[in-house]
Structures are given as structure tokens and as C-alpha cells.
């Protein structure tokens, strides 16, 4: 898994889903080859600074807080905001010279099996109809992803 940002063209394509996080330059964790409804897909999972204190722990992977993280909020990889992505829309996220980004990448590397497992479990639950409030619409986004530009 690696850190990426998402090309603005894909964010524009997905902008009709109000739960897509449209912040440019946001880091995402690229999780490749997860299965959704029997089909393999790559997913981008956003790293967020202020996940609500009321968010269930199974909806995110916790990371050390950033300076922007508000009291009682969580910094982490937020599964319910994940969306499908293809290689042309990925942009390298540079960690060189950024100690905090390097720390995050190391944490992700050490916990990759857990993160992949939890992302897959989220997708399995979502496909079976367990769609939490504020989650992205994965079926709609898959349709949009494969439409002509």
C-alpha cells in the first residue's frame, strides 16, 4: 500500500456524491485488489484529521494526531469514505523531507494486513446492505468511474 493523491478529474467526476472528500492534495491510502460484489477493484481510502469522536472504531484505522486534529477527534484512515479508483487517476504523494508523512507510511506498512482486512470487511458489510451514515455510494461511484469522460 502506498500514499497517493487523486487527480482532480476523478474528484470532479465523483462530485455528485456529497460524501466524497473534495479537498485537493489530501493523502489517500491506495488499497489494491479488494473484492466488491465478487469483482476485484482498487480503492483509495482517505486519511482524515478530524474523524468524529462518535465514529465507531471499526470505521477507521487510528493514526497519531496531527496538529490540525481537534480535541477528542481522531486522525486516521477513514474506511466509510473509500472509493474505487483506477491507475490513471493516481498521483504520487511525496513523503521525502516530511517526517510526519514518513511516520504515517511506516505505520501503514507495519499494519497493512489489518488495514486490508478491515477495508475488505467494510466492503463485505456494505455489499450486504450495511451502509453506515455518511458513507460514499460505492455502486454509483463504480458506474461513474467506468463512464467515458
N, C-alpha and C positions, 0 to 999 in steps of 0.2 A: 504494500500500500504506500502511496506517496501523496504528498500535499500538492494540490493544484488550485488554480482559479478557473473560472468558467468564462468562455468567450461571451462578450455582450450579445452576440447574435442569438445564442441559445436562451439567455435570460430574457431577451425581447420576445422570443417565440413562446416562452413559458409565462409571460407576464399576465396572462388571463387567469392564472391560478393565484388567488390572493395570498396563499401561504408560501409561495416561492420567495426566498430572500433575495432581493434585487441589488444588494449592496455590492458595488464593483470592488474587485480586488479581495473579496472575502476568501479566506482559505477553506478548502474542502478536502476531505479525505476521499481519495479515489479507491473504491472497493470494486474489484473486478470479478466478474463471473458469479454473481449471485443469481439465484433462481427465483423467478416470479411467475406464478401460474404455469409452471412447467417449462419456461423458456429462460435461457441464460441472458443476463443483461449486466452492464456495468452501471454503477451508481456513484453519484457524488453526494457525500454526506457533509453538511456544513459544520464548521467549528463556530460556536456562538459564545459570546462573552456573558450574556445575561439570560440564561435559561431560568424560567420562573421557579421560585422556591417550591411551588406546589406541583411541579412536573414529577411524575412517577419516575423512580430511579431506573426502571427498565427502558425508558425512552431516551436515555443519553449515556454516554461514557464520560465520566468526570475527568477533567484536566485541571492542573493548577490554575488558580485565578489569575487573571490579567489585571492591570491597573484599572482598566475600564469596567471590571466586574463589580456590580453594585453589591452592597451588603445583603447577605442571605441568598443571593442569586448564585447560579452555577455557571462555570465555564466548562464547555465540553463539546463532544461530538453528538449532535442532536439528530437522532435517527428519524423522528417523525417529519423532518424537513428534507429527507433524502429525495433524490430524483434520478431518473435514468439519464445517461449521458453516452455519447459516442466520442471516439478519439479526436475527430476534427474540432470539437468544441473545448478541448482541454488546453490550458495554458500552464506552463511550468510556474510553480510557486518557488521563489528563490529564498533559501534559508541561509545562504552564505552571509556571514557577518551579523546574523540575527540570532543571538544566543537563545532567546525565548522560543523562536521557531524551531531551532535545532533541538531544544529540550522536548518540545511537543512531538517532533518527528521521532525522537528516541523513545518516548512513551508509547507512541503508536506502534513502532517496530516491536517493542517488548510485549505488547498486548494485542498483536494482530489477530491471533486465533480467537480471543474473546470478542474483539470488535466485529470480526467477520461473523462469528456465531450469533451475536446479538442482532446484527443487521439482518441476517437471514431469518432469525426468529421473528423479527418485526415484520418482514415481508410475508412470511407464512401467516402470521396473525392477520395482517392487512388483507391478504388474498382470501382469507376465510371470513371476512366481514367485520373484523375487529379494527375499525378505523378510528383512532383517537381524534378528539377535537384538535383543530389547528394543524392537522397533517396535510401534506401535499396530496393531490389527486393523481396517484401513480398511473392509473389507466388512461386518464386524459393526457398526461404528460407523455406517455409512450406513444399515443396517437400523434401528438404534436411533433415529437422527435422524428418520426418517420414520414412526416409530410414534406412535400417539396418546399423549398424556400419561398 
